[in-house]
Amino acid sequence: MKRISAIVALAAILTTAINASERPDTVITETRPDGVIVTTYYPDGTAPKSTQTATTVYYTNKSSVIIKDKSIGFKNSRWKVTSGGFNIGWVAAPAHPSTMPVEMGKSWEIGWYEILGISYQPTTSTSISLGFGMDWRNYKITTPDYRFSVGDDRVVTGEPYPADAAPRNSRLKVFNLSLPFTIKQKLPLRMFGFKQWIAAGVTANYAPHASMLTRWRDTSGKEIKTTSNKIGHRRWSCDITVMLGVSSQVGVYMRYQPQSILRGAGQPDLKSLSTGLIFFY
C-alpha cells in the first residue's frame, strides 16, 4: 500500500513538473466589444507580433470555452470570404421619353448583390468588399397608349398599338453580371434589439442579354406577341448603390445607373433607378 502511494505521489510530482516546464511565459487576456473574453498564450515570452505559434482560447461571458485554435503571426484574420445580399425591388427610368412611360410600380428588379466575394475588415465596425453578383431588371409599360418596338436597325422606339388592339403589356428586360465594390459601416445604434448599418458601393456591370416583349389581343381575341433579342442595349455600365440596414437580415437599398440602358445612334435615353429590400448582407 505504501509502495502504491509512493508511486502515485511520484507521478503527480512528475506531471506537475512537466506542465510547469511547458507553461508559456506570456499570457494576454482581453475582452472584445461583444463581451467575449479572449486569452492568448505566447510561448517562451514572445511578443504578440511574433511569428511563433500562439494558442488562443475564446471564452463566453460565463467563462466557458467555445473555440480553441492556433494562428501564426496574428490572432484573427481580417480577410473573409462572403456571400449575401439577395435583393428584390422596383425599377424606373427617370426622365423617360413621353412615348415610353415606364411604370415603376409594375416594373421589377431581382438580383443577388454578392453571390461570392472577399471582404477586408480594417476595423471591427468597417468592412470593404469586392464581389461577383447578378441582376435582372424589367422595364414595363401597361398603359394602352404606347408600346416598345424594335426596328431592323435595333433601335428601340415607342409606338402606338395597332388599331382595335386590346393592349396587355410591353417590356424591356436586361440581365447583368456585376462586380460590386462596397464599403460597409456598422452604426453605434440599436433599434428593437438590432444593430443598424450603412453601405455604399460602385458596381461594374456587363449585360450579356437583353430583350423586348410586347403582347396584345386582336379583334378576334387572339394573343399577339412581338419579341426581339437584339435591342441595341449597352453592354458595359456602372451603378451607384446605397444601403441602410435595419438588421443583419433586412435592409433597404437604392441603385442608380447614370448611363442609358440602350446604346447607339437614335436610341432613347433610358437611365435606371431602382429601390427595394436587400436580405442577409
N, C-alpha and C positions, 0 to 999 in steps of 0.2 A: 504493500500500500504506500509506504514511504517512497519506494522507488518510482511508482506511478506519479505521485505528487511532484517529485523532483523533476520528472520528465516534462510534465505539464507546465511547471514553473519555468523550466529552461526554454520550452517552445514559446511561451508568452514573451520572455525576455528577448529572444531572437526576433520574433515578429515585430516587437516594438522598435528594436534597433534597425531592422530593415526599413520599416515605414519612416522612421526618423531620417535615415540616410537618403530616402527618395523624396522626402518632403521638399517642395520647391521653396526657394528663398523669398520670392516676391509674390505677394497676394494683393490684388487690386479689386475692390468692390465698389460698384456704382449702381445708382437707381435710375432707370430710364424714365422718360416722361410719362409712359403708360403704367408706371408703378412696378415694372418687373425689375427684380434685383439681379444684377449680373456680376458674377465673381470670376475673375481670371487669374490663373496660376501661371507664373513665368518661371521656368526652371533656372537654377543657378544664379538667381538675382539679376536676370536680364531685364533690359529696359522694355517698355511697352512696344517700341517700334522694332524690336529685334526680329531677325528672320528665323530664329529658332522656333520650334513648335510650342505653342501655348495651348493650354486646355481651358475652355470656357464653360462654365456651368450656369444655366439660367434658372432662376427661382421665381415663383409667383409671389404675390403678397403674403401668402401663407407659408412661404419658405419651403415649398415642395418642388423637387427637381422636375422640370418638364423637358429639357433638352440638354444633351451633352455633346459637344463637337470639338473638333480641332481645326485650327487655321494657322496659316503661316504668314507672318508679316502684318496681318490685320484681323480684327475680331469678326466684323460683319462686312460683306461685300456691298458696295454702293450700286453695283450693276445688277439688273434683274431682267428676266425675260417676261414679257407681259402679254395679256390678251384681254379684250373687253371693248365696251362702247357700242353695243347694239343700239341703233337709233331708228326712230320712225317719226315722221312728221309731215308737214305740208310745204309745198314749194310754189313760188310765184315767179313771175317775170316782170320786174319793175320797169316802168316806162315802156310797156309793150305797145306795138302799133295798134291803132284802133281796129284794124281788121284781124287782130289776133288777141281777143280778150281772154287770156289765160285766167282761170278761176282758181285762186289759192285754196279755197275750201274744198275743191274737188280734185285738186292736183296733189299727188302724194310723193313722198320720198321714203325709201327704206335702205338701210345700209349697215355695215359693220365697220366702225371707225378704225379699229385696230385689231385685225384678225391675229396678227403676230407682231410684236415689237420688242425693242430693247430700251430699257429705261436706266438713267443715271440719277442718283439722288445726292445732290451736293449737300443738302441739309435734311433734317428729319421731317421738314414740312414742305420741301420743294423737290420736284422731280422734272426731269427733261427726258422726253422720249421721241423715238423715231420708229414708225411702224409701217405696216402694209395693211390696206383695207380695200373696201369696195362700196359702191353706191349706185342706187338705181332711182332715177327721177322720171316722173310722168308729168308733163305739162298738158293740161286738159282744157278743152273748150266744150261746154254743153249747151251754150245758147244757140237758138235757131238761126242766128244771123250769118255767122261765118264758120268756116272750117279750114283746117290745114290742107294744103295741096302742094304737090311737088312736081315740078316740070322735068323735062328731059335734061335740062342743064343742072339738075339737083338743087335748084333754088326753091326755097320754101316760101309760099305766098298764102295770104288769107283770102279765100274766095267764098261767095255765097253758095248755098246748096242749090242743086238743080230745082227747077220749078216743080211744084207739087210733091216735093220730097218731105218725108217726116224725119227730121234730124234726130240722131241719138247722141253721138259724141265724136269728138276728134281729138287726137292727142299726138304729142311728140314724146318719144322715150329715149333716154340717154343712160347708158351704162358706163360707169367709171371704175377703173382701178386706181388706187390712190396711195400716196406716200405722205402721211401726216407727220409733221414735226410740231410737238406740243410742249408747252411749259405749264405745269400744274402746281397750284399753291393751296395748301390747306389753310383754312381761316381759323383764327382764335375765337371761334363762335361755336355754340352748341344749341340747337333748337330741337325740342321734343326728344332729347337724348341722342340726337345725331349730330355729327360734325360736318360743317359745310366746307366747300372748296370752290375755287375758280380755276379756269384753264383758258388758254388762248393758243391758237396754232395756225400754221400755214400749211396747206396741203397742195401737193403737185398731183394733178390728175391726168390719166391717159384714158381716152374713150375709145375702146375697140369696136363698139357697136352703138348705133342709134337708128331709130326708125320712125315712120309716120303711119298712123292708122286712123281712118275715118269711116264711120258707119251711119247709114240712114236706111229708111224704108221707102220703096217707091209706091205708086198709087195702088198697086195690087197687094201691098203688104210684104213684098219680098225684101229681105235684108240685102243691102248692097255694101260691099267693103272695098275701099281703095287703100292699098298699102305701098310702102316703099322703104327699102333698107339703105337707100342712097340719098341722104338728105343734105349732104354737104356740111356735116357737123364739124365742130372744132375738135381736133384730136388731143391737143395738149392745152391744159388750162390750170388755173390755180384758184384755191379757195382761201378765205379768211374765216376762221371759226372761233367763237367764244362760247364758253360753257359756265354754268353755275350749278354746283352740286348741292342738292338738298341732303343727301346722304351718300354713302359709298355705293348704294344700289340705284339711285334715281337722280337724274339731273335734267336740266333744260339746256338747249343749245340754239344758236343762231349761226347760219352759214351764208356767206355772200361770195358769189363769183363775179368779179368786176368785168370779165370778158363775156362776149356773147357766146351762147352755146352753138351758134351757127357761124360758118366762116366762108368767105368768098364774096365776089362782086355781086351786088344785088340782094344779098341776104339781109333780112331784118335784124335789128339789134335786140336780141332776147337775152338779157342778163338773168342770173338766177339768185333768188333769195329764198332760203328755207329755214324753218324753225320747228322744233318738236321736242321729244323726250329722248334722253340717252340713258342707257342702263348699264350698270356694272363697269363703270370706267373709273 
